[in-house]
């Protein structure tokens, strides 16, 4: 009998209203279909040790699935230790425009804001 996986109810990350609005705009502009969800993760590299992954992707077998502010979000189970409690926001100012990552697990981050160590 096939195992049925349900969406996890606990939301491990926070997507601000500004981030959700921008992500939905990107999804529509790029014609990303409903089978794709938002992938949030980390990878080795960057000036502080880890870099963030943020983009639309298909779900894979290592992923947990969440519903956050109307978006399907995929995150590999192994990445949760680095991402629990992170807030992803969209800022648009004179000197800065883009997604920001406020990560309570980061012990150090770099000036670009997309790299951290834990």
SERO-4910 file (N, C-alpha, C, O; in steps of 0.05 Angstrom, whole numbers):
BEGIN
 pado doro    nc1    nc2    nc3   cac1   cac2   cac3    cc1    cc2    cc3    oc1    oc2    oc3
  Unk    A     17    -24      0      0      0      0     18     25      0     37     26     15
  Unk    A     11     44    -17     27     69    -19     24     86      6      3     88     17
  Unk    A     47     98     14     47    116     37     36    143     28     45    154      8
  Unk    A     18    154     44      7    180     38     21    201     55     21    198     80
  Unk    A     33    221     42     46    242     57     28    266     58     18    275     37
  Unk    A     24    276     82      7    300     85     25    324     89     49    322     96
  Unk    A     14    348     84     29    372     89     33    375    119     16    369    135
  Unk    A     56    385    126     63    390    154     50    416    163     51    436    149
  Unk    A     37    415    186     21    438    195     38    461    207     31    484    204
  Unk    A     61    454    219     78    474    231     92    490    210    103    478    191
  Unk    A     93    516    212    107    532    193    135    539    203    138    554    222
  Unk    A    156    527    191    183    531    201    195    558    193    215    566    206
  Unk    A    184    571    173    195    596    164    173    617    163    149    610    163
  Unk    A    180    642    161    161    664    158    166    677    131    188    685    124
  Unk    A    144    680    116    145    695     91    128    720     96    104    718    102
  Unk    A    140    743     94    125    768     99    106    773     76    108    760     55
  Unk    A     87    791     80     68    797     59     82    808     34     74    802     12
  Unk    A    103    824     39    118    835     16    132    813      0    133    814    -24
  Unk    A    143    793     14    156    771      1    136    754    -15    141    747    -38
  Unk    A    113    748     -3     93    733    -17     83    747    -42     80    735    -63
  Unk    A     78    773    -40     69    789    -62     89    787    -85     81    783   -109
  Unk    A    115    790    -79    136    789    -99    138    761   -111    142    758   -135
  Unk    A    137    741    -94    139    713   -104    116    706   -123    120    693   -143
  Unk    A     92    714   -116     69    709   -133     71    724   -160     64    714   -180
  Unk    A     83    749   -159     87    764   -183    107    749   -201    103    747   -225
  Unk    A    129    740   -189    150    725   -205    138    700   -217    142    694   -240
  Unk    A    122    685   -201    110    661   -210     92    666   -234     92    651   -253
  Unk    A     76    687   -233     58    693   -255     74    703   -279     69    694   -302
  Unk    A     93    721   -275    108    732   -298    124    711   -313    127    712   -337
  Unk    A    134    691   -298    150    670   -310    134    646   -319    145    626   -329
  Unk    A    108    647   -315     90    625   -323     96    599   -309     94    578   -321
  Unk    A    102    600   -284    108    576   -268     82    562   -261     64    575   -250
  Unk    A     80    537   -268     54    523   -264     50    514   -235     68    516   -218
  Unk    A     26    506   -229     17    499   -202     31    475   -190     30    471   -165
  Unk    A     45    459   -206     59    436   -195     85    444   -180     96    428   -165
  Unk    A     94    468   -185    118    478   -173    112    492   -146     91    505   -144
  Unk    A    130    488   -127    127    503   -102    153    519    -98    172    517   -113
  Unk    A    153    535    -77    176    551    -70    196    534    -55    190    523    -34
  Unk    A    220    531    -66    241    516    -52    257    536    -35    268    556    -45
  Unk    A    259    530     -9    276    545      9    296    526     20    289    504     31
  Unk    A    321    533     19    342    515     28    369    529     32    371    554     30
  Unk    A    389    513     36    416    523     39    435    506     22    429    483     15
  Unk    A    458    518     15    479    503      1    505    513     11    507    536     20
  Unk    A    525    497     10    552    505     18    563    526     -1    558    525    -25
  Unk    A    577    545     10    589    566     -6    582    594      4    570    596     25
  Unk    A    590    613    -11    586    641     -2    608    649     16    624    633     25
  Unk    A    610    675     22    632    685     38    631    677     67    652    680     81
  Unk    A    608    667     78    607    660    106    603    630    110    601    621    133
  Unk    A    601    614     89    599    585     93    575    572     80    577    551     68
  Unk    A    551    585     82    527    575     70    514    598     54    516    621     61
  Unk    A    500    590     33    483    609     18    455    599     18    450    575     20
  Unk    A    436    617     15    408    610     14    399    601    -14    410    611    -34
  Unk    A    380    583    -15    367    575    -39    339    585    -38    325    580    -18
  Unk    A    330    599    -59    303    609    -60    294    609    -89    305    623   -105
  Unk    A    275    592    -96    266    590   -124    244    570   -126    238    555   -108
  Unk    A    231    569   -149    209    551   -154    219    525   -165    237    524   -182
  Unk    A    208    502   -155    219    476   -161    197    455   -157    176    461   -145
  Unk    A    202    431   -167    185    408   -161    192    396   -135    215    398   -126
  Unk    A    173    383   -122    178    369    -97    194    344   -102    190    330   -122
  Unk    A    213    338    -84    227    312    -86    223    296    -60    211    306    -41
  Unk    A    233    272    -60    228    254    -38    240    262    -11    232    253     10
  Unk    A    260    280    -12    273    289     13    258    313     26    265    322     48
  Unk    A    238    323     12    225    348     20    202    344     40    188    324     39
  Unk    A    200    363     58    175    367     73    160    389     57    172    406     45
  Unk    A    134    388     58    117    408     44    101    424     65     89    412     83
  Unk    A    101    450     61     86    468     79     68    486     62     74    490     38
  Unk    A     48    496     74     31    516     62     35    541     78     27    543    101
  Unk    A     47    562     66     54    586     81     43    610     65     51    615     42
  Unk    A     24    624     77     11    647     64      2    641     36      5    658     18
  Unk    A    -10    618     32    -21    611      6     -1    599    -14     -8    593    -37
  Unk    A     24    597     -6     45    585    -24     53    557    -14     56    552      9
  Unk    A     56    539    -34     68    513    -27     98    518    -24    111    530    -41
  Unk    A    109    508     -2    137    512      4    150    485      8    140    469     24
  Unk    A    172    479     -5    187    455     -3    213    460     11    227    479      4
  Unk    A    220    443     31    246    446     44    256    418     51    241    401     62
  Unk    A    281    413     44    293    387     52    295    385     82    302    405     96
  Unk    A    288    362     93    289    358    122    316    365    134    316    377    156
  Unk    A    337    359    120    364    365    131    370    395    132    389    402    147
  Unk    A    356    411    118    361    440    118    347    454    141    353    477    147
  Unk    A    328    441    154    311    454    174    328    464    197    322    485    208
  Unk    A    350    451    205    367    459    227    378    487    222    383    502    241
  Unk    A    382    494    197    393    520    190    372    542    185    378    566    185
  Unk    A    347    533    180    327    552    171    303    556    190    288    574    185
  Unk    A    301    540    211    278    543    229    276    572    240    296    582    251
  Unk    A    254    585    237    249    611    247    258    634    229    255    657    235
  Unk    A    270    627    205    279    648    187    255    665    176    234    654    171
  Unk    A    260    690    173    240    708    161    251    717    134    273    728    132
  Unk    A    235    712    113    243    721     86    225    744     79    200    743     81
  Unk    A    237    766     72    223    791     66    232    801     38    252    793     28
  Unk    A    216    820     27    223    834      3    226    863     10    208    875     21
  Unk    A    249    875      3    253    903      8    258    917    -18    269    907    -37
  Unk    A    249    942    -19    252    958    -43    258    986    -34    240   1001    -26
  Unk    A    283    993    -35    292   1020    -26    311   1032    -46    315   1022    -68
  Unk    A    322   1055    -39    340   1069    -57    366   1054    -61    376   1054    -84
  Unk    A    376   1042    -41    402   1028    -43    400    998    -43    420    984    -48
  Unk    A    376    987    -39    374    958    -36    347    949    -46    326    961    -40
  Unk    A    347    929    -63    322    917    -73    326    887    -75    344    878    -89
  Unk    A    309    872    -62    310    843    -65    300    829    -40    290    842    -21
  Unk    A    304    803    -39    296    787    -16    317    789      5    341    789      0
  Unk    A    308    791     30    325    791     53    319    767     70    297    757     71
  Unk    A    339    758     85    337    734    101    346    741    130    369    748    135
  Unk    A    326    741    148    332    746    176    332    719    190    311    708    197
  Unk    A    356    709    195    360    681    205    369    681    233    392    689    239
  Unk    A    352    672    252    360    672    280    381    650    286    393    651    308
  Unk    A    386    632    268    405    610    271    433    618    262    452    604    268
  Unk    A    435    640    248    461    649    237    478    661    260    470    678    275
  Unk    A    503    651    261    522    662    281    538    685    268    549    702    283
  Unk    A    538    686    242    553    706    227    541    708    199    534    688    188
  Unk    A    540    732    188    532    736    161    550    756    147    565    770    160
  Unk    A    548    757    121    565    775    106    550    799     98    526    801    102
  Unk    A    563    818     86    551    843     77    530    840     56    512    857     53
  Unk    A    532    819     39    513    816     18    486    806     28    465    809     14
  Unk    A    485    794     52    460    786     63    449    759     53    428    750     61
  Unk    A    464    746     35    455    720     25    473    697     34    470    675     24
  Unk    A    492    702     51    510    682     60    512    684     91    511    705    102
  Unk    A    515    660    103    516    660    133    532    636    142    538    617    127
  Unk    A    538    636    168    549    612    181    532    606    205    519    624    217
  Unk    A    532    581    213    515    573    236    531    557    256    521    548    276
***
